[in-house]
């Protein structure tokens, strides 16, 4: 998904979802469009589309309801953030070990 902003029509066509499905996700604040000044239609950032993709899989393939989707997506986001933090810790540790090894030579 190289495109940064998507219109509602593009989202509906690309993800093959009904407008009601998208509106339900918006109402539950699972996906949030970006509103531009002077425009009544929202555009969707690529990161919102990833949430829509996961929500669609959870609901259509796994039978999860909207509340469950919200919880799962929040847990997923928490896990991603924890992974970023863990990766940063590992990078710092690797750098520190390398500096210590270079100091011993």
N, C-alpha and C positions, 0 to 999 in steps of 0.2 A: 504494500500500500504506500506508494510514493507520494500520493496526493495528500496534502495537509488538511484541507477543508472539503467537506462533502455536503451537498444539498440533501434535503429530505428525499427528494425523488431519486437521487443517485443511491442513497442508502437503501431505500425500499427495493429498487431494482437489483442492486448488487448483492444484497443479502437475502433477497426473495422473502421478505416479510411483509405483512399487512401493516397499514398505517396504524391501526388500532394497537397492534403489538408494540410498535415504536412509541406510541403515545402512553401506553401503560408503563413502559420502562421510564419514560420521562416523568410521569406523575409520581412514580416511586423514587425518583431521583437516582435511578440506576445509571442512566445516560443523561447527559445535560448538554443541550445545544448551546452554541455561542451565538448571541444575538448581536447584530450589527446595528449601529445607529441608522435610523431612517428605514429600517427593513423590519417587516413583521415576521419574516421567516428565519428560522435558525439554521445555522450550519454546524456540522459535527466535525470535531477534531478526530484525527486518526486514532488516538488513544481511547476515545469514546466508542469507536467502532469495534475495538478489541473487546470491550465490555459487552457490547451488543452481540458479538459473535459467540462469546462464552454463554451469555444469557440464553441465546437461541438454542444452543446445544443442551444446556441444562434443562430448559423447559420442554423442548420438543422431543429430545432423545431420551431424557432421563426422568421426565415427569415432575421436575422440581417446580414449586410455586414461586410467585414473585418474592415473597418474604425470604424463602430459602435462597433464591438467587442473590438477593441483597446480602445475606449473611456470607454466602460462599465467596462472592466477589470481594467483600471486605476482608475476609480471611486470606484470600489470594493476594490482595494488595499488601496486607501485613507480611505475608511470607516473602513477597518480592522485596519489600523494604528491608526485612531481616537479612535476606540474601545479600543485598547491596552492602549492608553494614558488615556482614561477615567477610565479604570479599575485600572490603577496605581494610579490615583488621588483618587479613591474611597478607595483603600487599604491604602493609606497614611492617608486619613481622618479617616477611621475606627481605624487605629493604634493610631492616635492622640486623638480621643475620648476615646479610651480604656485607654490610658496613663493618660488622665485628670480624668477619673472616678476612676482609681486606686489611683491617688494622693489625691482625696477627701475622701477616706476611712480611 
